[in-house]
Amino acid sequence: MTTASVPANGVAVQLGLRENLGQFALLVVVNAFVGAMVGMERSILPSIAEQEFQLAARTAVLSFIVVFGLTKAVANYVAGRAADRLGRKQLLVAGWLVAAPVPFVLMWAPSWNWVLVANALLGVSQGLTWSTTVIMKVDLVGPRQRGFAMGINEFAGYVAVAGAAFATGWIAARQGLRPEPFYLGVGFVVIGLLLTLVIRDTTSHAALESGHRNEADAGLTARAVFWQTTFRDRDLSSVSPAGLVNNLNDGMAWGLFPLFFAAARMDFAQIGALAAIYPATWGVVQLATGALSDRIGRKWLIAAGMWVQTAGIALVAASDAFRGFAAGAALLGLGTAMVYPTLLAVIGDVAHPRWRASSMGVYRLWRDVGYAAGALLAGVTADLLGLAGAMQVVAGVTFVSGLVAAVRMHETLPRADVRA
């Protein structure tokens, strides 16, 4: 653990989880509310599309994920660049302010176009808030515990996604699809914003760490960081497409799983429970896999995780009862837990602290384009091949992505040790 310190605004700056435990814990709680905001849609919005707005084509039903994914992807890139230039906390506050109208629009939307507007706002908010909490935790812990820090961050976010998905499904089963399930979102925004106001900015922590790194690659322009992360650096440009495919299958699960479960005569409470199993497993297991990547390395957790995801999607597609759906969702969550924090840790391993937030933004841009790609691929193939056929196509794409990571990536953990 790195413990060097310098004074900044009267406060000693230190790197390390223990040294920054209070701020780190507060960021974990804030990210839980960030996750809960997207979780409130997870089990019921496809049903709202079919039952209240009479959308029949799967591509139309999944349009809200396309809008969410594209706006979140762009917001991720903006957040990464702005965090390096303007600081972290301001972006976190701005993200919550953008989220404030979302639950009200979802409650009272008179047409599907209004739901799409709400999801555009939600995408911008998620890009600003989730990206910033990731960047701030990486700043705080320094180079030694990045995998563990990302595991905790994603644990908080995705357990909250699961809890909100279960809660809104439970409420919908008893009170109806609207407006009652979205009352939760109002509370999420208020509490998340209030907690954010007491968080301290972490830009000085990144500046401190940069003093321990090789300065040869410290001064990259925004364009250079984009190309370095997208194409030039073999490791950075390997995690970007892996992240895209990871969120491609997540977008498919978000949009098609509730419809597939409903077609198998699951009720809203069962759909809510099944929609929660995947992100809950993902969230909880990340506590172990993030730390594990700090011990055994990143590369093979990523490749193997993609293959476990493949098995989970295939199992859901082949099942027709609650037990099989639950097992497949849990397997998908396990594979995602192996991949998700590890990809973020690779960015921290390789990118210089002075442009790390920008590189994180580029990675998250490509990763969250996967939501839109997954929704479009799932929607088109579901209309052509049926729901199960669409899932099998996505499973195949995920399997190939694991092969690419296994062949192309280096192991980045030793690089982090050398540069620390």
NORGITA-V84903 format. One record per pair of residues at least 12 apart in sequence whose C-alpha atoms are under 6 Angstrom apart, sorted by the first residue. I is the first residue (numbers start at 1). J is the second residue. D is the distance in whole Angstrom. If there is no record, write none. Layout:
((I	J	D) (I	J	D))
This chain:
((1	16	6) (1	144	5) (2	15	5) (2	16	6) (3	15	5) (15	140	6) (15	141	5) (15	142	5) (16	141	4) (16	142	6) (17	141	5) (28	153	6) (30	192	6) (31	157	5) (32	156	5) (32	157	4) (32	160	5) (33	188	6) (33	192	6) (35	157	4) (35	158	6) (35	160	5) (35	161	5) (36	160	5) (36	161	5) (36	164	5) (39	161	4) (39	164	5) (39	165	5) (40	164	5) (40	165	5) (40	168	6) (42	165	5) (43	165	5) (43	169	6) (43	272	5) (43	275	6) (49	61	6) (58	379	5) (59	379	4) (59	380	6) (62	255	6) (62	375	6) (64	116	5) (66	372	4) (66	375	6) (67	120	6) (68	119	5) (68	120	5) (68	123	5) (69	368	5) (69	369	6) (69	371	5) (69	372	5) (70	369	6) (71	120	6) (71	123	5) (71	124	6) (72	123	4) (72	124	5) (72	127	5) (73	365	4) (73	368	5) (73	369	6) (74	365	6) (75	124	5) (75	127	5) (76	127	4) (76	361	5) (76	364	6) (76	365	5) (77	361	4) (77	362	5) (77	365	5) (79	128	5) (80	357	5) (80	358	4) (80	361	4) (81	358	5) (87	203	6) (88	201	6) (89	201	5) (91	128	6) (92	129	5) (95	125	4) (95	128	5) (95	129	5) (96	193	6) (98	125	6) (99	122	6) (99	125	5) (102	118	5) (103	182	5) (103	185	5) (107	178	6) (107	179	4) (136	202	6) (139	205	5) (139	206	5) (146	345	6) (147	290	4) (147	291	5) (147	293	6) (147	294	6) (147	345	5) (148	290	4) (148	291	4) (150	341	5) (151	286	5) (151	287	5) (151	290	4) (151	341	5) (152	287	6) (155	283	4) (155	284	5) (155	286	6) (158	279	5) (158	283	5) (159	280	5) (159	283	5) (162	276	4) (162	279	5) (162	280	5) (165	272	6) (165	276	6) (166	272	5) (166	273	5) (166	276	6) (168	181	5) (169	268	6) (169	269	5) (169	272	4) (170	269	5) (173	268	5) (173	269	6) (206	353	6) (210	353	5) (213	419	6) (218	352	6) (218	354	6) (235	409	5) (239	343	6) (240	363	5) (240	366	6) (243	367	4) (244	366	6) (244	367	4) (244	370	4) (245	370	6) (247	370	5) (247	371	5) (248	370	4) (248	371	5) (248	373	6) (248	374	4) (249	374	6) (251	371	5) (251	374	5) (251	375	5) (252	374	5) (252	375	6) (252	378	6) (277	330	6) (278	329	5) (278	330	5) (278	333	5) (279	333	6) (281	330	6) (281	333	5) (282	333	4) (282	334	6) (282	336	6) (282	337	5) (285	337	6) (286	337	5) (289	338	6) (290	341	6) (297	413	5) (298	342	6) (299	411	5) (301	338	6) (302	339	5) (303	402	4) (303	405	6) (303	406	5) (305	335	4) (305	338	5) (305	339	5) (306	402	5) (307	399	5) (308	335	5) (309	332	4) (309	335	5) (310	395	5) (310	398	6) (310	399	6) (312	328	4) (312	331	5) (312	332	4) (313	395	6) (314	392	6) (315	328	5) (316	328	5) (317	388	5) (349	416	5) (378	390	5))
